[in-house]
């Protein structure tokens, strides 16, 4: 190989390597899957499975399936939530999933739904509040526009749960960073990396 060919080959190799090393995922990468890595080394794999539905699966530090799984419209509106490998909740949206609003900055909505747990149905209200101002956050080497979104499922007075999500408009999905149960903070998560 001549010197000029080696330089051209090296430049092409650098472009290929730097493209993957310096770029960040986009919504198109959801077709194959995007994994969000926690500070404990767990991975939450998000993959688009059609009609705006994002399948979310948990994997432990060695890559084995974890106990958590969910299917959520736009990564925000749950259709099903599972824990410990078994399905715990199914969600029926009274007005249908096609009427679930795509997030908009500053938006607030209250949406009726029915939760089904082991054949028992519970009417509830799902509230979603989107922050008015986006911020930029860093996950590993990627810096992404981030919207803070609070959701709450209210079954009756003082019974329900609330989540705070970092939602990434460039990806069309987001990660839950904190959860409160019946008004008390129950879980937080710190994400330190992203893989695709």
N, C-alpha and C positions, 0 to 999 in steps of 0.2 A: 504494500500500500504506500503510495507516495505521500509526502508530507502534507500536500494540500488536501488529499483525500482524508488523511487522519484528522486534520483540523476540522473539515466539514463533518466527518463522522462524529467527532467529539462534540462539536457544537449541536448537532442533532440530538445526541444522547443527553446533553445538558438540558436542551429544551424539553425533552420528554420527561426527564427527572424533575426539572424545576416546575413543570406544569403541575405534576401531581403533588410536589412538595409545597408549592406556594398557593395553589388554588384551594378553594373551599367548596363543599358540596352545594348543589342547587336542587330545586324540586325534582328535576329529571333524575337525580340519583336515588330518589325514593323508590323508583321502579325496582332497583336491585337491593336497596336497603341502606340505611344510614344508622350507625351505632353511636350512641352517646355513652361515654365512659365515665363512671363515677370515681370519686377519690378512693373508694375501696376496691376498684378494679372490676366492678360489675359492668355489664353492658346492657343497654336497652336498645334493641334493634327495632327501628321503625321502617315499615315498607308499605307503599301504596298498593292496595289490592282492588281498586276500582271505585268509581262513583264517589270520590273524595274520602273514602274510608282508609284510615291508616291502621295497619296491624302492628301492635307493639308487643314485643316479647322480651323477657328478662333472661339474661345468661349470667352465671356466676363467674368467678375469676379464672376458672379453668375451661370455660366455654360450655359447661353443661347447662341445659335449660333450668331456669329458676322457677319459683312458684308464681310469679306474676305474669299476666297477659291481659291484653285489652284490644278491643276494636273500637275506634273512635273516628267520627266524621271530622275532618280537618284537624285531627289530632286533639280535639277539644270536647266534642260531644260524644259521650260513651254510648255504644250499642251493647257491649258486654264487658264485664270486668271479672277476672278470675284471680283467685289467690290459692296458694297451696296446691296448684295443679288441677283444681276443680272449679267449675263455673259458679260464681257466687251471685252475681247480679246480671239481669238482662234489662235493657231500657227500651221502652216503647214511647216514641215521641208522638204526642197526641195529634199534632198538625203535620206529621210525616217528616222524614229526614230531608226531603227536597226543600223544605221551608226553613231549615236551620241556617241562620245567617252566617255568611262568611265574615270573619273578623274585620272590623273597621275601627280605626283609632277613635277613641272617645265614645264608642257605642255601649249601650246597656240594654239588655233584654231579659225578660222573665218568660220562661217557656214551660208549659205544662208537660208532664211526662208521667209514665207509670213504671215503677220498678217491680220486677218479678224476682223473688228470691225463693227458690225451692217450691215454686207453684203458688206462693202467696203474693198477691199484688198490692202495691202501696202507691197511692197517688202522691205526687210531689211537684215542686216547682224548682226548675233549674234556672238560676240567675247567672248571667255572664256580664262582666264589666271589663272593658278594654281601656287601658291607660290612654291618655290623650297624647302623650309624647313618647316617641320611640327612643331607645338608647342603643349603644353599640356595646356588645359584650364579647369577651374572648373565651373560646373553648379550645384549649390546646393552642395550635398555631392559627386557628381561624377566628376572625372577628366578624360577627354577624349582627345585622340590625335585629333588635329584640324588642318585642312588645310585652309588657306585663299584663297578664290576663288573670282575673280572679273569677272563679266559678264557685257556685254554692248549690248544693242539693238540699232543699228544706222539706223534710217529711211532715213535721209539725213543730210547734214552738219548742225551740232549743234542742231539736233532734235533727241531725243532718251532718253533712260534712262540707268542707270548703277546701279548695286547692288554689295555689298560686302557681301559674305556669309562665315560663319564659317561652314565648311563641316567636318563631322565626319566619317572617313573611317570605323570605327567599326560599325556604324549604317547604312551607305549607304544613308544618307540624311544630310541635314544641315539647318541652319536658317539664314535668311537675317538679318544682323546687321546694314546695312545702305543702303539708296537708294538716288540716285541723279537724278534729272529730268532736261534735257537740260543743264547739266553741273553744276547745283546748288544742294547742299545737301538739300534733302526734308524731310528725316525721318531717325531716328536712333532707335534702339531697344536694350534694355538691358535684357538678360535672366538670371534669378536667380535660377531656379529650373527645374527639369526634373521628369516626372511621367510616369510610365508604369505598 
